[in-house]
Amino acid sequence: MDDLLSEFLTETNESLEVVDNELVRFEREPDNAQILDNVFRLVHTIKGTCGFLGLPRLEMLAHAGETLMGCYRDGAPVSDDGVSTILASIDRIKDILAALEETQEEPEGSDEELINKLLNLAGVVTDADAVKEENAPVQEEAIEQELDILETEKEEIKEGGGGTLGRELKPGEVSLDDLEAAFRDAEGPDLSLPKESKKEISSKAKKPKGEGSLANQTIRVNVNTIENLMTMVSELVLTRNQLLEISRRHEGNEEESEFNTPLQRLSNVTGELQEGVMKTRMQPIGNAWGKLPRIVRDLSVDLGKPIDLDMVGAETELDRQVLELIRDPLTHMVRNSADHGIEMPDVREKAGKSKEGTIKLSAYHEGGHIIISIADDGKGLPTQKLKEKILDLGLASENELESMSDNQVHKYIFHPGFSTAEKVTSVSGRGVGMDVVRTNIELIGGVIDLKSVEGSGTTVTIKIPLTLAIIPALIIETAGERFAIPQLAVSELVRVNLGSESRIEKIKDAEVLRLRNSLLPIVRLTSLLDMDKKKPVADKNNLQISNSTFVVVTQVGTRSFGIIVDEVFHTEEIVVKPMSNMLKEVSMFSGTTIMGDGSVIMIVDPNGIAQAVGSSLDSDAHEQSKETSTKKEDDKISLLIFEAGTKDPKAVPLSLVTRLEEFDVERVECSGDRNMVQYRGRLMPLVYVSEKTKDKQEGSISLLVFSENERVMGLVVDRIIDIVEDRLELQVDSGREGFLGSAIISGQATEVLDVGYYLPKAFSDWFERKEQIGSGTRKLLYAEDSQFFRNMIVPVLIGAGYDVTAVEDGIEAYDLVKGGEKFDIVVTDIEMPNMDGFTLTRYLNEDKNAAHWPVIALSAFVGPAAKARADQLGMFDFIAKFDRKGLLDALKRSEGVIDVEVAA
Amino acid sequence: MSEDNYGEKKNIGQQYVTIRLGGQLFGLQIDRVQDVFMPENFTFVPLTNQKIAGVLNLRGKILTAIDLSKVFDVSAVNETNSQRPAVSVIHGTESYVFLTDIIGEVVTLNEELLEPNPVNLNSDWAKASIGTYRLENELLVILDIDVLIEDLLSQDAA
């Protein structure tokens, strides 16, 4: 691209940003002549340069804008409409500039309408002679105006000379000499136009002389130059470190004292130099905020809510690289606040707030980090609606939600699922794209937090590192190689010993660590990096690590996992260097760095590891199963595979299992004729899948812990093998008690455990064993809000030969029916949020498609009143939740009804 | 040496840095060569192409080292990377390091004498070389640095 043009583009884009903000300010303080002067000057410069570069479209547009501003400057009253029109013309200029940057030519198109509007506004509101000429038809005027511009520019140059124009001195200024030359050549056209007004303009434009000298103190430096400088300084720092190292080694020697003083000086100078160069990379955060006032202003006009954007700490500096990366997330969040956070003025008044909403943006430094907060005094996040949405999406169960603080609930807006659904906007306000914001922030090693009080506003706080160039990192070693892990991702270090409380256990190949109250999936850096072969073979298959190892507990987003490393050294400030193109494909690393001894080490990318963990471990199958269980049941579900009694694999849906535990056999106690263990301060009855296991005298036993509400029981198995994702399709009925049947899981015939058989063994009132398995594929709609029962009943229903669609409440069920889904039978819980079973039945009765479907009610409370109500609604049967036998009987009986209906 | 005499007659022509890999003489265009050095402190980079020997620090710059003997599938004379002379070359804006067996002298050769590769040359070799010079005692294969590096870049991406 032409140098002149590219310089013009850079400079003009910068000027336009200033113009944007100044205009918004001007709208508020129409009497401030200085602001107007400033804007006028900038637009004037743009216009002038355009003329010189031969960009007629831009020039005419800028001129029209300038004319209107000229009127304001001459004292015409400022209207909202006027400012909006000027802003619109600035936007148009930006569009043209963008096209110009791409094609190096002005795009086709007409701005006549906009120009007319600008000129009309100027014509209507002024009587000054400066605009007389503008009242003439625009087309004819254009040529004259062009001459005007030339004239004005010339006057200006003559009067002021190239360097003392009084506007900010920028590299674009270089072209002024050229301009002058060009204008000299262009001499000739009609000079008889009235000059007074223009002279006035140019003299006014020159008023604030003071700025010129200040602007002179800055120069524009190519980013690459600074980057190079930075590299050289890092190099110098490393060399100094090496020298210091040598000097330490020679401590006490004769030469030592000789070297010491200059070395000390070198050291100091280097440190200062490093600091200085770092500073050149720093930019005030205000640069990232530049566009916000305009955005808020536009939104405030569009939405009809007055919003005040308060910016504090714009001068806070941070690395330009980081700055670029947070620009978009910041914009997004401010837009969110304005759009969804701030209420309409009348609502605000009712709530006793001032009509005008406030968004406060602030930034400050705090120990190597920069904290940015975006606070609004709007309506805050609606906790209840969020909860509903969370349930809807199956992100958490009701029980989990109940134990969550509001704050925890709010954090779900960062969940990816939350943003995709369009409904979120209408339900909860925020949420669209918040996960993207979070991802972006985390990408640069930042942390995002949110606090919201319903009714009084929301504050989002972002903590980001000052610079990406130098970060604190943990230096570790694995398979004989050193690596750096960014400190920000490391939440703690755990030393794992064979005998210690924290030890690593295995579920099939998945290694886990018990860390306080949770199971932490564990990955070995060696295997992730495919460095196993470097280690002796004997070590490889050894589950129990011979001596102590370190687990680096890492947190990426909401996911935590442990990375096993061989050795942990120390934390060090490292200079991050980009990876060579040849290595960019390796997602496990984010960069390289040079250590004090001159060697190069790779920086591990926690995000890359997190992704690898997700694909190599099924440890968050818990979460996945939650999501899948609400879907139609031919989706895959997580199954826990174990051995009990025989070597044949057995399976149980993982979502039914609360926890996996291991106990020393010695801890098993006998109470009456039942075995128990003390578990979390209570007695947990043990039920054995195989009697053989009961005889085990030493070692440990594996337990599947099932719990609901207050009841906890442990199912003893021989060995836990694996967790797999597969379809649960019962193929062969089991003749054996305690098993639903057999299914092919992971290519192997596997018996599927009937949890319902074992639960009453621990608590006789849990429920009774189901009996008969029906045949034929009938479509069954099952509405049940409790995750536990859904997980428990669905296999039974599938086992009975139904094609089951499970939903979480009456509304969801009714939506399906309304949507045209056909079912043969409906099983519904009575007590459900949103729409209960009775209401659902009533609705179904009114639906012409669904009216004849038998509805079986399942409820925990079987009272006479409820039964009567069920009869009244014509429900097929009313069965207690724990009565599987009854349920299956009822289903069987209903089949007759269906057949009759079909025949009829 | 004989190589020198060959090109000296006209004293114009392209200069090449000669390197040896598994006995074969190769030439690198001198304007692409930045440095010749003995590398130390290699850092192994897991999960990468076998042909990439690792990364190293050359005066504050982190460069990727390519093991040329692996690229050309010849056995290296010295197994230890740090005993192998290295040459850093520039490709685009980035520098790379080639590990070689022996680095020889600089020869000046008349470009007109560059002959196309024999058609029966192994395709891997043929792809990575521009042509061959007939020296008095042996043949000098001129490497196409760009193709060689581009090839590795795309392999890695695959």
Interface residues (C-beta under 8 A of the other chain):
Chain A: T231 M232 S234 E235 L238 E481 L529 D530 M531 K577 S580 N581 M582 L583 E585 V586 M588 F589 T592 I594 D597 G598 S599 V600 I601 M602
Chain B: N41 T43 F44 V45 P46 L47 T48 N49 I52 V55 L56 N57 R59 G60 K61 I62 L63 T64 I66 E94 Y96 I149 L152 L153 D156 A157
